[in-house]
Amino acid sequence: MTHPDTPVRLDVWSDYVCPFCYLELPIIEQLHAALGPHLDIHWRAFELSPTPVRVRASTESPDRAAWTRAASPLAGQRGVTLKQPPLQPRSRLALEAAEFAKDAEAFAPFHSALFRAFFEDGQDIGDLRVLGDLARDVGLDPESLTRALEAGRYTARVLADEEEAQRLGIRGVPAMRLAGEGPVLLLTGAQPEEAVRAALERVRPGPPPDALH
């Protein structure tokens, strides 16, 4: 049996070109701030657009309509600055760069910087130079990052995350798997904080920490 002090594991499959993944970030951050060691968070890679394309956004496209209907209102509710980017880059390098940041113990600031660069500044996060600049901004060595990405040092990690998502039947992100002493739960979409807390209550090992209430 799991020890009462064992944290709930929260795996979050996400992509840096997914607006709803960015919109779930403040929810995850709030829960982490409240629960601390009771919640073990692992951000996992998932490419929404694995084919390397550059598609310019049209103000009359279906994506634009979905953005106006769903993403923009939710951004306002969650206090997130969100602009529809002018392009849709392949996110593989950004996801691999995030793995580099994990090893360098700078994941959290780099993770946020990637989302902001794409959704606030419209930068091409599939470009090595952009990734290098973002790395420098959070105190990482851009040359080391570039060498690691050019060598494909983190490709296997990204592919392993995506293969696990496929095994679990995950077809879109954000997707969250919660595992504790109770049943393993899978949540999809940009969930409100109350829904994630309720799921945590169901899988928590032992009495809930006071921060859950």
N, C-alpha and C positions, 0 to 999 in steps of 0.2 A: 504493500500500500504506500502511496505517496506521502511523504512527511508533510505535516501542515505548513511548514515554512517553505516548501518547494514552490517556486513561482509558477504562475500560469504562463505557458509559452504561447506567444502570439506571432504567427508567421503572416507577413503582409506581402502578397504578390502585387507588384506595382510597376508602372512604366513612367518615365519622365516626360512623355508626350501625351499623357492621359490627364485631362483636366480634373476628373473626379478623384484620381489618385492624389493630386495636389490638394484638392478640397478635403480629403480625408486626413491629410497630414496634421492639421491643428487638433483634430479629435484624438489621434494617436499621441500627440505631444501632451495634451491635457491629461490623458489617462496615465501616461508615463510619469508626469509630474506628481499626480495624485497617489499613484501606487508604488512608485519606486521599485524596490527589489522584489515586490510581489508580482511584477509583470516583466517577462523576459521577451523583448521584441526583436524579431528578425525580419528585416526588409529583404524581399526576394525579387528576382528579376523576371520580367515578363514583357516580351516585345509585342506590342500591338501591331506594328508595321515592320515585319522582318525583312521585307523587300526594300532595297535602297532606292527610294523615290523622293522626289521633291515636288509636292503638289501645292500650288498656290491656292490660298483660300479665296473663295468667291463670296461676295456679300449676298448672293442669291442661292448659294448651295444648300443642300439638305443639312450639311454639317453646321452651317451658319444658323439655320433655323433651330436646330437642336441646342446649339450653344445659347441662343437667346432665350429659349424656352426653359432650359434646365440648368446649365452650368452658371450662367451669369447671376440668376436669382440666388442660387446656393452660395456663390462666392460672397454676395452681399450679406447673407445671413451669418456666414462664418468669418467675416472680416478679412477675406483674402483678396488681394489685387490680382485680377485675372483678365488678360486680354487675349483675344484669339490670335495665335501666332500667324505670321505671313507664310509659313512653310511647314511641311511635315517631314522632318528628317528621320533617318533610321536611328534608333536609339541604342543600338548595340554597344557602341563605344562609350556612351554615357553610362550605361549599366556596368560595363567592365571598369570604367573609371571609378565608379562607386565602390566596387570591390577593392580596388587599390586603396581608396580612402579608408575602408574598414581596416586593412592591414596596417595603415599608418595612424590609426586611432583618431581619425578626423572625419568619420563618416557623417555625423549629424550636421555639421556646418556645410559640408560639401553637398550632401543630400538636398538640403534646403536651397543652396546656391544653384544647383542644377534646375530645380523647379522654377525658381525666380527668374533665372536667365531665359528660360523658354517662355514662360507664361506672363512675365512682366516686361521683359526686354526684347522678346522676339528673336533671341540669338539662336544660331544653328548649333545645337548641342551635339550634332554628329560630326563637328569639325574639331580636329585635334588642337588647333590653335585656340579655339574657344575653351575647350576643356583645360588646356594648359593655363590660360588666364584665370579661370575659375579656381584651379588648384592653387595657384599663387596667392589668390585673394584669401584663401583659408589657411595659408601657411604650409601648403604642400610644395614639393619640388616639382615644377612643371616638366623639367627634362626627364626626371625619373618616371613620371607618369607617362610621358610620350614614349619612352623606350619600352615600358611595360605593355602599353597598348599596341605598339607596332610589333612586338614579339608575340602578341596573343596570349600573354601570361594569365589573363583572367577569363578567357573565352570559355573554358571548361566549366567554371563556376556558374556563369550565366546560363549555359546550356543545361546544366544539371538542375537548376531552379526551374527552367522551362519544362524540362522532362517530368519533373515531379508535379508541376501544375497540370500537365497533360494527364498524368496518371490519376490525379484527383478529379478530373473532369472540369477543371477551370478553363473557361473560354473567354473571360473578360476580367478586367481589373477596375478598381481594387478588389482583391479577394483576400479574406482573412480566415486563417485556421487557428482555432483556440483549443489548446490541449492542456488538461490538468488532471484531476483525479476523476472527474465525471466524464460524460460523453465528449468526444471530439466534435466541435462544431465548425461549420464553414459558413461565413457570411460573405455576400457579394454586393458590390455597389458602394456608393458613398453613404455609409451608415451614420445615423445620428449617435451622439455619445450615449444616450440612454439605451439604445439597442446593443451597443458593444458592452456596456456595463452589465446589462441583463444576461448577455451570453457569458461574460466572465463569472457571474454568480453561478451559472449552471455548471461550469467546468472547474471552478476553484477547488483547490485542495484544502479542505478543512474550513474553519470559520473565516468569514470574509474580513479583510482588514477594514478598520474604521473609515478609511478614505473612500471606500466604495459607496458610502452613504452620505 
